Amino acid sequence: MDRAELRKEIRERIRGIDRKAESRAILSILTSLEEYRDAPVILAYSPLSDEPDISELLQDGRVLLPYITGRDMRFSSSRILHRSPYGFMEPEGIEAPYDRALMLVPLLGYNPRRCRLGRGGGFYDRYIRNNRKRITTIGLAFSVSFDERFEEEPHDAVLDAIITPAGRIPAS
């Protein structure tokens, strides 16, 4: 199955679940983790309707939000948001420095190796590849996001862990 078809199928599955309840379960697990509690910086995202809703975390002073410049993703501490050309709310383009961070990664799907299927722009894959030494990555996924048919390509990011409503993969 090609990636566009798989993305469409997973989006259909996501439409059929209780996204609010699953988002609450994901947040409960995430906020109980030592990695989350001890993170000096949290690279988060402004959720779209088919992504786990982490809106309540966005007021945490440790949170930086992504913005796109050219083919690159960067992170800002600004809370002045506008709609990006990609449809998500992004902050002003003022890059915030950091040494170490926990990165919360939205995804549509993932496979048994914790490789993420995103929206197809490659922004997260490039960012993770270029910053691997200073970030820990945790994907946030709905219960219907797992798909073993997703075969990764060399540029795809493998995440350190994934949190679903059922728990953490791999378990710590």
N, C-alpha and C positions, 0 to 999 in steps of 0.2 A: 504494500500500500504506500502510495507516495505521501509526503509530509502534508501537503495541502488537504488531501482527503482525510488523513488522520486528525489534523487540527479540527476540521469540520465535524468529524464524528465525536471527538472529545467534547467540543463545545455543545453539541446536542445532548450528550450525557450530562454535562454540567447544568444545562437548563432544567433537567429533570430532578435535581436534588434540592434539598433545603440548604441553600448556600449560607444563610445566616446562622443556622445551627452548626453547620460544619465549620464555619469561620470561628465561632465561639469556642468550639472544641480545639481547633488548631491553636488559637491564642492561649487557651488555658495550658496546653502542653508547652508551647513556646516560652511563655513567661515563667514557667516553673524550672526551666533549664538553667544550669550554672553558666553556660556560655552566654545566655541572654542577660542574666543578672549581672555578670561580671564584665560585660563588653564595655569598653571605654567609648566606642562609637558604634552606632547601628546604621548600616546602609539599608534603607527601607524602600518602599515604593508607594505611590498613590494608586490604590487599587481600582481596576476596571471591574465591570459587573461580573466577568467570568473568572475573577481571581479572588483568592481568600481575602476577606475584608479585614485589614489591619489598621483601619482608620483611628481606632482608639489609642494606638501606640504612637501616632504621629506627633503628639504634643510632648513626648519625652525629649528633653533637651539634648540627648545623645544622638537623636535621629538626624540623618542627612538624607535628602531626597534627590533622585536622579533628574538630570536634564540632558538633552541631546544637543551636541554641537558637531555638525558634519556627520561623520561616521562613528563618533565617539560618544560614550556616556560618561558623565562626570557627576559629582555629588555636591550639593549646596545645603547650607544650614538655613537659607532664606525660607520664610513662610509666605512670601508674596508669590502666589501661584497664578499661572495662566494655562490655558489649554494648549498642549503641544500639537504640532502637525500630525502626531501619531495617535492623538485622541486622549492621552492621559494628562492629568494636571501636573505641571512641572514648575519648579521654583525659578527665580531669577538665576541667570547664569553666572553665579559668583562661586567659583570652586572653593570648597572648604578643605583644608589640609587635615590629614590624620596619619597615624603610624600603624595602628592595628584596629581592625573592625570586624564585627559580625555582619555579614551580608544576608539579608532576607531576600530570597529570589522567587519571584512569581514564575509560575510555569503552567502550561496547559497539560502536559503529560510528562511521564518519566518511564524509564525502563528498569530492568532488574539491576543494572550497574549504577543506578542513580544519575543517569544521564538525562538532562532536561530537554523537553521539546517546548520551545518558546513560540513566539509569534512570527519568527522568520527573518527578523532584521539583523540578528547576530550581535546586538549591542551588549547583552549580558555575557555571551560567550567571549567576546573580545575583552571586556572589562575583567572578567575572571582570569582569563589567560594572562593578561598583562599585570595583574595585581595579586596573583596567587600567594605570594610569600607574606602578604600583610592582611589577608582576609580569610575568614572561616565562612563557608557558604552553607546556608540551610534553605532548602527549597520548601515552599509551602504549597501543599497540593490537596485538592479535594479527593474524596474517597473513590471517585470514578476516573482519576487521572492516570492511573497505572495502565501501561499497555506494552506488553512484551513484543509486539510487532514493530515497535519503534527501534530501528537500527541506527545507532549513532554513526556520525561521520567524524573525521579527525578534528574538525573545528568545534565540535560540540563539547560543552562544559559538563564535567562529572562533578556532582555536588558532594560536599562532605557528609551531609545528612539531608533527609527529607522528613517533614512533619505532615502527617495526615490526621484526620479526626481519630483514627485508631491508635496513633502513637508515632514514635520516631523510628526511622529507617536509616541506618542500622540502629538498633537499640544500644544505648550507652551502658 
